[in-house]
Amino acid sequence: MLGKLMKYEFMAMGRIFVPMYAALIAVTIISRLLALLPHSAPIIIGTTIASVLVGAVGVITFILIIQRFMKNLLSDEGYLMMTLPVKTDSLILSKMFVATIFSIVSFLVSTLAILVLSSFNFAYNFQLLGAWLSNLEGRYLLVLFQALVIVILAIFGSILLIYTCMSLSMLVNKRRGLMSFGVFVGITTIIQIIVAIATTIFAINHTFDYTRFVNMSYFAIGQLVILIITTIALIQYAVFYFITRYMLKRRLNLL
Amino acid sequence: MAILKCRDLVKSYGRKTALRDVNFAIEPGRIVGLLGPNGSGKTTLIKIATGLLTATSGSIKIDDMSPGKETKAIVSYLPEATYLNDWMKVSQLVNFFDDFYADFDREKANEMLRNLNIDDKESLKSLSKGTKEKVQLILVMARNAKLYLLDEPIGGVDPASRDYILNTIIKNYNPEASVVISTHLISDIEQVLDDVVFLKDGQIVLSTTVDDLRETHGMSVDGYFREVFKC
């Protein structure tokens, strides 16, 4: 059922995103072509429009992630979605996966547009990149892969945080947008406080033997840092996920 | 065995109690009118049965299961709200129901759409409010569910369509299935009801068959309703 839910989620988001990407690509190409003309005025106009579109893609991606969850699960359409014979997990995950995919595509399309506008030499730079990658030691390829995983996890995390805020807003019957924002401020503040307390405890802990790091290689220390960051992030995201799931399952309050 | 069974069901929203100690059962093959004035708890009761709300205490069983993924597969629910994605075409909505409900009868849905002259190429957005409600009801009734929960199904449609819809409900009468219709337009549906449940301030004040009610009180359901809920 996850696949079917994702199919409809793709349809719902795609009907906004696809024309938007198409517009951005078209404007980018046109402004590049205008740059071939002898006069400079059209280039400025084209570049301006394209830059505005790049900004718009970012904002719309963010708004659409919010709107899809709020409208489809927590408002009138929730009467349909929440009575489908599917697991609550599938509902959350289908939304999260599709939102992640469109976030990545939005980022790629925007980056591509910026590079094209700034006369980026693709052939030359990809050659350089390829050469760099082929000379890279295997263990650094591992680090690159880990970085990619952390980025994707971070996108999951941000989306889950947004979902958590919105699902907690079901605790009130009015001004849910404001409530969501309040919850967002609250959650991020609590995380900051926990991190501050944890680091302080760690820093004033005199029994901890720092000398054991002295003989470690940079790579090993790097791996340790990655492990710690990923663990902390996963704990946070798991908490976000279970709050969202609990709210949808037990405290659903459709307006 | 009862298709729907409530035992000591209580639902409160903060200090407000919407349902208090509700006990009743619905047998298979019955058309039941869930009747009561506004705010009597009809919608709350239906929402608990669909799994949209969680009861504060007590239990509700559908086909001997607590509300969840399995009961959602056998319950066909029509909410009061217009709940379909309005950017979809009617034909896409038919596909949607076909994708998610194993008991959905696509042929039946298309036939009903044709009979009510609804073009399935139209997007829901372009339809009038009444037509949207018809589309919702058609999709819900085109399922071969064990239990239909219809919350105010005829409120927004014209009397002619109302007759068609009621006929559809009766015609689709699978001997195993039960239909619960919540409404305050009693006279319109009285002729199709087998049983009635009267709700008042979250409590059941009467649960009986229509025949018994007419015999005992010597009046129609509508007449008796007006007497019980006299303001």
Interface residues (C-beta under 8 A of the other chain):
Chain A: M1 K4 K7 Y8 M11 A12 R15 N72 D76 E77 G78 Y79 L80 M82 T83 L84 P85 V86 K87 R250 R251 L252 L254
Chain B: T50 G51 L52 L53 T54 K69 E70 K72 A73 V75 Y77 P79 A81 T82 Y83 L84 N85 W87 Q92 F96 D99 F100 Y101
